[in-house]
């Protein structure tokens, strides 16, 4: 196996929002320094968590009363994009060093390349998702129009779409001389929960946005009628990454150094109000 095609596979299970974001950054630092193999990580959340994009405005978009009433978690990502309520999903991250061929490509090109892995993963669950680009005039109408502060309510360059509805939302950042892309793969969803933690100027506007959202996003369960288990989802997408990207996945564990750095980042950055409310 060539080094460029050999990837580490991590399944870190359920963690807090701060620790999940901290782990993605800690792994990015180690992969960028070639202390760890390029990495595919699958993870979940200890409790439903609203994650904000790096540039998203806290006061404009977040309903803190809703978060407190629901007992949800809140965290800000180091990646851009809009808000995601992480709950009934499989979350993934792809982390590669800056000298990797995919990191040398443009943001749009790397999104496109990685979307083949997600397409194959959904196909393994019995869902035929289409890769649709904003640049493709013939297919642009298949993309959902821009809507609320929710990630699944707005189009990006390359989307995984089923019947014109988004089924995956991803965000990317280049930092620490490496590339991180992570995203949410919708196994099921609760639209009421999502809209209870976003801020709207009126109840009428919230209800209208909720109706519109239902025309723009869809889950695996809605399409197949099946409750997908964690093991089924992780296997489907691990196989999808291997077939879609032509890589070899090797199951490994986190390095002790990665875990220690993540604990520090979770404590000093991702769990602080200074970071979460920075915009």
C-alpha positions in Angstrom: 0.0 0.0 0.0 1.4 3.4 -0.9 1.5 6.0 1.9 -0.7 8.4 -0.1 -3.4 5.7 -0.3 -3.2 4.3 3.3 -5.5 6.1 5.8 -6.1 5.6 9.5 -9.7 4.8 10.4 -10.9 6.1 13.8 -14.2 5.4 15.5 -14.3 7.6 18.6 -17.9 7.1 19.5 -19.9 9.7 21.6 -18.1 12.7 23.0 -19.1 16.2 24.0 -19.3 18.9 21.4 -16.1 20.6 22.7 -14.2 17.4 22.6 -15.4 16.4 19.2 -14.2 19.7 17.7 -11.0 19.6 19.7 -10.2 16.1 18.5 -10.6 17.2 14.8 -8.1 20.0 15.4 -5.7 17.9 17.4 -5.7 15.2 14.8 -5.2 17.9 12.1 -2.1 19.2 13.8 -0.6 15.7 14.1 -1.5 14.6 10.5 -0.1 17.9 9.1 3.3 17.2 10.9 3.2 13.6 9.6 3.0 12.2 13.1 -0.2 10.4 12.2 -1.5 8.9 9.0 -4.1 10.8 7.0 -7.3 10.0 8.9 -10.9 9.2 8.4 -12.8 9.6 11.7 -16.4 8.7 12.5 -18.0 10.1 15.7 -21.2 10.9 17.5 -22.4 13.3 20.3 -23.1 12.8 24.0 -26.2 14.9 23.6 -27.8 16.8 20.7 -25.4 19.6 19.9 -25.8 22.8 17.8 -22.5 23.6 16.1 -22.0 27.0 14.6 -19.8 27.8 11.6 -16.6 29.8 12.3 -18.0 33.0 10.8 -21.6 32.6 12.1 -23.1 35.4 14.3 -24.0 34.1 17.7 -26.5 36.8 18.7 -28.2 36.7 15.4 -28.6 33.0 14.9 -28.7 31.2 18.3 -31.7 30.8 20.6 -30.0 30.2 23.9 -33.4 29.8 25.7 -34.2 26.9 23.4 -30.8 25.3 23.9 -31.2 25.5 27.7 -34.8 24.3 27.7 -33.9 21.3 25.5 -30.7 20.5 27.5 -28.7 20.6 24.3 -25.0 21.4 23.9 -23.5 24.3 21.9 -20.1 24.6 20.2 -18.4 26.6 17.4 -16.5 24.9 14.7 -13.2 25.9 13.2 -14.8 25.4 9.8 -17.2 27.7 8.0 -20.8 27.2 7.0 -24.1 27.4 8.9 -25.5 25.8 12.0 -26.0 22.0 12.3 -27.9 20.2 15.0 -25.9 17.0 15.5 -28.2 14.3 16.8 -29.5 11.4 14.6 -26.6 11.3 12.3 -23.2 9.9 11.5 -20.5 12.6 11.7 -17.3 12.2 9.7 -14.0 14.0 9.3 -11.3 13.7 6.7 -7.9 15.0 7.7 -4.9 15.1 5.4 -1.5 16.9 5.3 -0.9 19.9 3.2 1.4 18.1 0.8 -1.3 15.5 -0.1 -2.7 15.7 -3.6 -6.2 16.5 -2.4 -5.0 19.3 -0.2 -3.1 20.8 -3.1 -6.3 21.1 -5.1 -8.7 24.0 -4.7 -11.4 24.0 -2.1 -14.0 23.3 -4.7 -12.0 20.5 -6.3 -11.3 18.8 -3.0 -15.0 19.0 -2.1 -15.8 17.4 -5.4 -13.3 14.6 -4.9 -14.4 13.7 -1.4 -18.1 13.7 -2.4 -17.6 10.5 -4.2 -16.8 8.7 -0.9 -20.1 10.1 0.6 -22.0 9.1 -2.5 -20.8 5.5 -2.2 -21.5 5.4 1.5 -25.1 6.4 1.0 -25.4 3.9 -1.9 -24.3 1.2 0.6 -27.3 2.1 2.7 -29.6 1.8 -0.2 -29.8 5.5 -1.0 -28.9 6.8 -4.5 -27.6 10.3 -3.9 -26.5 12.5 -6.7 -23.5 14.9 -6.7 -24.8 18.2 -7.8 -22.6 21.3 -8.4 -23.5 25.0 -8.3 -21.3 25.3 -11.3 -23.4 22.8 -13.3 -26.1 24.9 -15.0 -28.0 21.8 -16.1 -28.3 20.5 -12.6 -28.3 23.7 -10.5 -32.1 23.6 -10.2 -31.8 20.4 -8.3 -30.1 22.2 -5.4 -32.2 23.7 -2.6 -32.4 27.4 -2.4 -30.8 29.4 0.4 -33.0 29.5 3.5 -32.4 29.8 7.3 -29.3 29.8 9.4 -29.3 25.9 9.2 -26.6 24.2 7.1 -29.0 21.9 5.4 -31.1 24.9 4.3 -28.4 26.4 2.0 -26.5 25.1 -1.1 -22.7 24.7 -1.3 -20.5 23.9 -4.3 -20.9 20.1 -4.4 -23.9 18.7 -2.6 -25.2 15.1 -2.1 -28.8 15.4 -3.2 -31.7 13.0 -3.4 -34.8 14.2 -5.2 -33.6 17.8 -4.9 -33.1 17.5 -1.1 -29.7 17.7 0.7 -28.8 14.6 2.7 -25.3 15.6 3.8 -23.7 18.9 5.0 -20.0 19.4 5.0 -17.5 22.2 5.8 -13.8 22.5 5.2 -10.8 24.4 6.5 -7.1 24.7 5.6 -5.1 25.2 8.8 -1.9 23.9 10.6 -0.6 23.1 7.1 -3.3 20.5 6.6 -6.9 20.1 5.4 -9.9 19.2 7.5 -13.3 18.4 6.1 -16.0 17.3 8.4 -19.7 16.8 8.0 -23.1 15.5 9.0 -24.7 12.5 7.3 -28.4 12.5 8.1 -29.7 9.1 9.3 -32.8 10.7 10.7 -33.8 14.2 11.8 -36.1 16.2 14.1 -36.9 19.5 12.4 -38.8 20.8 15.5 -35.6 20.3 17.6 -33.5 22.2 15.1 -35.7 25.2 14.8 -36.2 25.4 18.5 -32.6 26.4 18.9 -32.3 28.9 16.0 -33.3 32.5 16.4 -36.1 34.0 14.3 -37.7 37.5 14.3 -41.2 36.0 14.7 -43.0 32.7 15.2 -44.5 33.1 11.7 -41.1 33.4 10.1 -39.9 30.4 12.0 -42.9 28.3 10.9 -42.4 29.4 7.3 -38.7 28.6 7.5 -39.5 25.2 8.9 -41.9 24.4 6.1 -39.3 25.4 3.6 -36.6 23.4 5.3 -38.7 20.2 4.8 -38.5 20.8 1.1 -34.8 21.1 1.2 -33.4 18.3 3.4 -34.0 14.6 3.8 -32.7 11.7 5.9 -31.9 8.1 5.2 -34.8 6.9 7.4 -37.3 9.1 5.4 -36.0 7.5 2.2 -35.7 3.9 3.2 -38.0 3.6 6.3 -35.1 1.9 8.1 -33.5 2.7 11.5 -29.8 2.4 10.6 -27.6 1.3 13.5 -24.2 2.9 14.3 -22.3 -0.3 13.1 -24.3 -0.3 9.8 -23.6 3.4 9.2 -19.9 3.3 10.0 -19.3 0.2 7.9 -21.3 1.6 4.9 -19.3 4.8 4.9 -15.9 3.2 5.7 -16.5 1.0 2.6 -17.7 4.1 0.7 -14.5 6.0 1.5 -12.4 3.1 0.3 -14.3 2.6 -3.0 -15.0 6.3 -3.6 -11.5 7.5 -3.0 -9.5 4.4 -3.8 -7.8 4.3 -0.4 -7.0 1.6 2.2 -8.4 2.1 5.7 -6.5 0.7 8.6 -8.3 0.7 12.0 -6.1 2.3 14.6 -6.4 4.2 17.9 -5.7 7.8 18.8 -2.2 8.6 19.8 -1.8 9.6 23.5 -0.4 12.9 22.3 -3.5 13.6 20.2 -5.8 12.9 23.1 -3.8 15.1 25.5 -3.8 18.0 23.0 -7.6 17.5 22.4 -8.3 17.7 26.1 -6.3 20.9 26.3 -8.1 22.4 23.3 -11.5 21.4 24.6 -10.8 23.0 27.9 -9.1 26.2 26.8 -10.8 26.9 23.5 -13.9 25.0 22.4 -15.7 25.0 25.8 -15.1 28.7 26.4 -17.7 31.5 25.9 -14.9 33.6 24.3 -14.7 31.1 21.4 -18.4 30.1 21.2 -19.7 33.7 21.2 -16.8 35.3 19.4 -19.0 36.6 16.5 
